[in-house]
Every structure is written in C-alpha cells, then in structure tokens.
Amino acid sequence: MAFSARMITKRKNLMNNSKPVFSAIAAGHMSIDMYPDLTEITKEDFIRQFVPGRLVRVGPAVFSMGGSVSNTGLALNRFGVQTTYIAKIGQDYLGEIIQSILKSVDENALKNLIIDPNGATSYSVIIHPKGMDRIFLHNPGANNTFVSDDITPEMLRSASLFHFGYPPLMEKM
C-alpha cells in the first residue's frame, strides 16, 4: 500500500501528539511465538530429515509476542494510541517473558493482565522451512479459561475502540 503525503502527515501528527487522540482495548488471545531459524533447511531437506528419532540442526530461535492482543495492541501502541491489554496468561516462565516485553513497551500494560496461577501461558512453535507454508504447533494455555466476565465494565468505560481477537481459539468463548 502506498502512503500519500496526507497519510504520512496524519501519522506524524498522531505520533507527535503527547496526549493520545483516543484509547483502545485489545482483549482476548495472547501467546509467545517461537521461530526456530530454518533458513538453511529447504522443503526437500525438511521432508527428508524431519522424521521420528532424528536430530535436525537448526539456527537460533526468535521469541516474540503472539496472539491478537499483542499483534493489535502493540501496533496501536506504536501509533501513539493509549492501549489497554486484557488477556490471561499463566504464572510461569513464558508469562514472565510476556510481562517483561509488555512492561518495556508501556509501564501500565500489565494492569489488566490476568495471571492464572494454575494455567500455562499459551505458546506457538512456528516451523517455516524455505519453500513451504508454515506449520504451527500451538498450546492455547490459559486462553482457554478466558471468559467474558474477565472484562469488567470499568475496563470498557475509557476506551474509544474495543478489539477482541481469536475467540474460536479460546475454549470458553
């Protein structure tokens, strides 16, 4: 998509505005995504090497935020929109990674995260060898216990925009 001068000026004004133009809520599914570096593995190598009992060398892994809360919420935040994140994560190492990433973006990002002491944080492992479509290994974790009551009327009052993502991946939704 090409950006016009008017669109760029509008974006600059939004980004430079010290007070947010409006606020948003990104609620729903949140996870950690792990991408092992498979750039040296072709489609043919994948088919030949990825068999039970075999060790396959891959490159370093990259971890990033995943799920609609992260994807939509962090994008809105980059555009200067005050964003509230509402999601359920586990009280585990992956949950700590999510909290660390969100806190580095916005000090207030953690205030509406629900930390389930009995749940696991959702994660996906994305397998993407050259020349093939991606394969997703996914555990929905604590997202499966997210219910509509996890979003209170008080949370909704201040937002101009509400985005709820991936309800089909969330068992209780």
Residue pairs with C-beta under 8 A, 6 or more apart in sequence:
3 11
11 79
14 21
14 79
14 80
14 81
15 79
15 80
17 80
20 80
20 81
20 82
21 80
21 81
22 81
22 82
22 160
22 161
23 81
23 82
23 83
23 84
23 158
23 159
23 160
23 161
24 73
24 76
24 81
24 82
24 83
24 84
24 159
24 160
24 161
24 162
24 163
25 83
25 84
25 86
25 151
25 155
25 156
25 159
25 161
25 162
25 163
26 68
26 69
26 70
26 72
26 73
26 76
26 83
26 84
26 85
26 86
26 163
26 165
27 69
27 85
27 86
27 87
27 151
27 162
27 163
27 164
27 165
28 67
28 68
28 69
28 86
28 87
28 143
28 146
28 163
28 164
28 165
28 166
28 167
28 170
28 173
29 67
29 68
29 69
29 87
29 122
29 140
29 143
29 146
29 165
29 166
29 169
29 170
30 65
30 66
30 67
30 68
30 69
30 70
30 85
30 87
30 88
30 89
30 98
30 122
30 143
31 65
31 66
31 67
31 70
31 121
31 122
31 123
31 124
31 138
31 140
31 141
31 143
32 63
32 64
32 65
32 66
32 94
32 97
32 98
32 121
32 122
32 123
32 124
33 63
33 64
33 65
33 66
33 123
33 124
33 125
33 126
34 61
34 62
34 63
34 123
34 124
34 125
34 126
35 61
35 62
35 63
35 64
35 126
35 128
36 58
36 59
36 60
36 61
36 125
36 127
37 58
37 59
37 60
37 61
37 62
38 46
38 58
38 59
38 127
38 128
38 129
38 130
39 59
39 130
40 58
40 59
41 49
41 56
41 58
41 129
41 130
42 129
42 130
42 131
43 129
43 130
43 131
43 132
45 129
46 129
46 132
49 56
50 56
63 97
65 71
65 74
65 98
65 101
65 102
66 122
66 123
66 124
67 87
67 122
67 143
67 165
67 166
68 163
68 164
68 165
68 166
69 85
69 86
69 87
69 165
70 85
71 165
72 163
72 165
73 83
73 85
73 163
74 83
74 105
76 83
76 161
77 83
77 105
77 106
81 161
83 106
83 109
84 108
84 111
84 112
84 155
84 158
84 159
85 102
85 109
85 110
85 112
85 113
86 112
86 113
86 114
86 150
86 151
86 155
87 113
87 114
87 143
87 146
88 113
88 114
88 115
88 116
88 119
88 142
88 143
88 145
88 146
88 150
89 95
89 98
89 99
89 113
89 114
89 115
89 116
89 119
89 121
89 122
89 141
89 142
90 115
90 116
90 119
90 120
90 121
90 141
90 142
91 115
91 116
91 117
91 119
92 120
92 121
93 121
94 120
94 121
94 122
94 123
95 115
95 121
98 113
98 121
99 110
99 113
102 109
102 110
102 113
103 109
103 110
112 155
114 142
114 146
114 150
116 142
116 145
119 141
119 142
119 145
120 139
120 141
120 142
121 141
121 142
122 138
122 139
122 140
122 141
122 142
122 143
123 138
123 139
123 141
124 136
124 137
124 138
124 139
125 136
125 137
125 138
126 134
126 135
126 136
126 137
127 134
127 135
127 136
127 137
128 134
128 135
138 169
140 169
140 170
140 171
143 166
143 169
143 170
143 171
144 170
144 171
144 172
145 171
145 172
146 170
146 172
146 173
147 172
147 173
148 173
156 162
167 173
